[in-house]
Amino acid sequence: MPIAVAVIGGGVIGEAVARNLISSGYDVIVSEKRVERVKDLEKTGLNVTTDNVAAASRAEIVILCVKPKDVEGVLKEVREEIKNKVVISLAAAITLDFLRRIAPEARFIRAMPNLAIIVRESFIAYCLSSDLSSEDLKKAIGVLSALGSANEVDESHMDAITALSGCAPAYLSLIAEAMMYAGLEVGLERNLALTLAAQAMVGTGKLILKGRRAPSEIRDMVTTPGGVTIEGLFELEKFPIRHAFMSAVKAAAEKSRRITLALTKG
């Protein structure tokens, strides 16, 4: 029998989680309160309910895909139904201590994906509650691995990971858009320019992850004396691009820490 999973929250991430799990053989029900969103999800063939309690009661594993401000209310609502069950929270800034305080009889995993979960290309950082059994962990890792590349981290790193990995699609989209407009400026058609930029990101990522090349090594491999690349790099060095990205990640990490404190104090 396939493992039954309840996805509570049918937004963009919740829908992506449900679809990826279904394609991996899980029995999935999505719980979503917004009526119009329920209709949209049903049109795509997903099994949807508006009843969080009913969804949680029939599931072996529950995945929280709601906004951080809604986590406490949802957990209180389904507290009886998640006793002795594995609950995976994808809510940013919500700590394991906070989750356990609201529903102490559930066994929690805190995870942080990013938008690339839609295409199963997300790095999924996760940390574990100490009361998970080896069997719980095996099932949970199976679920997370169906969504992307799952890697255990220390919970103290979660705010930094949110700032870097969680926000990365926005940062990289800014670069892709800029490169697309640059392509337009030098005479390329819009879709071709965007495809070239996006594929270059995919390829460079694979050179780092699969080819085991350091970023500086990749840059040096492309850059030849008196060539085209060094001309472009020379222009880029006129602007504080590196500093801008480092400052953005630092600012985002600090904001994540402030949100974490605000949401979980008490």
N, C-alpha and C positions, 0 to 999 in steps of 0.2 A: 504493500500500500504506500502511495506517495505521502510524504510528510505534509500535513496541513499547516499552512501559514496564513496568518491574518495581517494584512497591511492596513494600519490605521492612519488614514490621511491619503486622499487620492489626488494630490497635486502633481506637479511635473515629476518630482522625485518618486513619489508613491506609485504613480503609474509606471514609471520606468522599472522600479523594483518588482512590481507585480508581473510585468511582461517578461522580464528576464527570468524570474523564478518559474513562471509557467513554461517557458521554453526549455527550462532545465528539468522539467518533470515534477514540479511541486504542485500541490493542490492549494490554490490561492483564492482568498476572498478579500476584497477591498472594502473598507468602511469609510464613507465620506458623507459629511453632513450637508454640504451645499447641493441643493436639489438640481440646479442646472449642471453642475459638474457630474453628478450621478448620472444624469441622462447622457452626457458626453461619453463617460466611461462605459456605460452599457452599450452604446452604439458601436464601440470597438470590440465588444464581445467579452468584456471582463465580468466576473461575478461580483456584483456590487450590492452593498447594503448601507442603510443609514444608521444601523444599530451597532455601535461599538461593542456593547456587551455581548451581543449574539455572535459577532465576528470573533471576539477573543475567546469565547467559551468553546468554540468548535476547533480552535487552532492548537497545535502543539508548540509553535513558535509564533510570537507576536512581534511585529516590526512597527515602531513608532515613526511615522513620517509627517508629524505635525509641527507647527511652528513652536519654537521654544516656550513662548508665553502660554501655550495651550497644553504643555506636557503635564503639568500638575493636575489640571482638571480631568484630562483623559485617564491618567493613572488612577485617580480616585474613583472615577466612574467604573473602571474595569478591574479594580483591585481584587475582588473575589475571584474573578475568572482567570487571573494570571498567577494565582498562587501555585508555586512549584513549577512554573513554566519559565522558559527562556524568553526574555524580552530584549530585543535589539533596538536601541534608541539611535536614530539618525539626527536627532535635534542638536543643532550647534549650541555650545556653551552650557549644556546641562550635564553636570557631573554625576559620577556613579554614586557618590554619597547622597546627593539630592534624590536620585531615583530610588535608592534603597530606603531613604527616609519616608518617602511617600508610599511605597509598596514593598515592605520589608520581606515579604514571603515569596517574591519573584526573584529570579536570578538574571542579572543584567549584563549586557554588553553595550558599551558606548562606542559608536562608530562614526567616522567622518568621511563621507565620499565627496565627490564634486559632480558637476553637471555631466561629465563624461560617462557617468553611470548609465546614461541613456543608450550609449553604444558599447557598453561593457569595457570601457577604457579608463575607468576611474581608479586611482590609487585609493584604497579604502583602509584608513588607519583605524585600528580598534584597540580597546583596552577592556579588561575583564574584571568582573566582580569575583571576589575570592571564593565564593561558594559554588562556582560552576564545577560540575563533575566532568570527568574526561569525556563521557558520552555527550553531555551538553555541549562541550566545546567542539567536539567532532561535528555535530549537527549544525552548530552555528557557523563554523568555518566553511562548511559545505554551502550554506546559504550565502555567506558573504563572497565566497569565491565564484558564485554564479553571477555576481554583480560587477566584478572587476578584480583587481589585484589586491588581495587582503593581506595586511601586514600588522602584527601586533606592535604597539608602541607604549611607552610610559604615559600615563594620563597627564602628567605635568607638561607634555609637549603638545597637547591638543589645541590650545589656543594658537600656538605658532603654526601648527599644521593647517588649522582653519584659515589663517592669514595667507599661507603660501599655497597649499594645494586646493583648499576650498574656494579661494578667490581666483585661482590661476586661470580658469576659463575666461574670466572677464579681462584679466591683464593680457592674455595672449590674443583675445579677440581684438583688443585695441591695436596690437601689433599687426595682426592680419589685415585689419581695416586700413591701417596706414600703408601697408605694403600694396594693398589693392589700389589705393589712390595713386601711389607712386607708379604702379604699372600703367594706370590710365594716363598719367603725365607723360610717360615715355612711349605711348601709342598702343598699348595692349587693350584688348576688349575686356570689359569688366569681369565677366565670369571666368575667363581664362586667367586673368591676373589674380583673382581670389583663389582659384584652384591651385595655382602655382605657389601662392603664399601658404595655403593650408597644407599642401602636400610637403612643402619644405619643412614645416613644423613637425609633421608626422615622421618624415625621414630623419630629421635631426634627432628627434626623441629616440628613435630606434637605434641610431648610431651610438647614443649615450647608453641606452639600456641593454641592447643586444650586442652592439659592437664594442661595448666597454671602452668607448672613447671619451676622454675628458673634453669639456667644452673648448678649452684653450687648444687642445690638440686638433679638434675639428676645424677651428678657425685657422690654425696654421696650415692645415692640409689644403684649405681652399685658397689661401692667400699666397700669391707668387710675386716676386719682385717686379715692380712696374706694371702689375696687372690690373684687371678691372676691380677685383675685390678690395685691394688695398686702397684704391681710389674711394670706394664707398665707405670703408672703415675710417679713412682719414676724415671724411665728412661727419660720420657719426661721433667721432671723438671730440668734435666741436661742441657737443651738447652733453649735459650731465645725465645720460641715459641710465647708466649703472646706478648712480646715486638715486635717481628717481624711483627705480624699482626697489632698491633696498629700503628707501624711506617709506614706500607704499606698503611693503610687507610688515615693516616695523610698526607703522601706524595701525594697520589692520589687526596685528597681534595685540597691540595695546587696547584697541577697541573691543576685541573679543574677550580679553581679560576683564574689562569693565562690565561687559554684558553678563559674563559668567558670575561675577560677584553680585550684580544686581538681581539676577534671576534666582540664584541659589542661596542667598543669605537667609539666615533665620534658622 
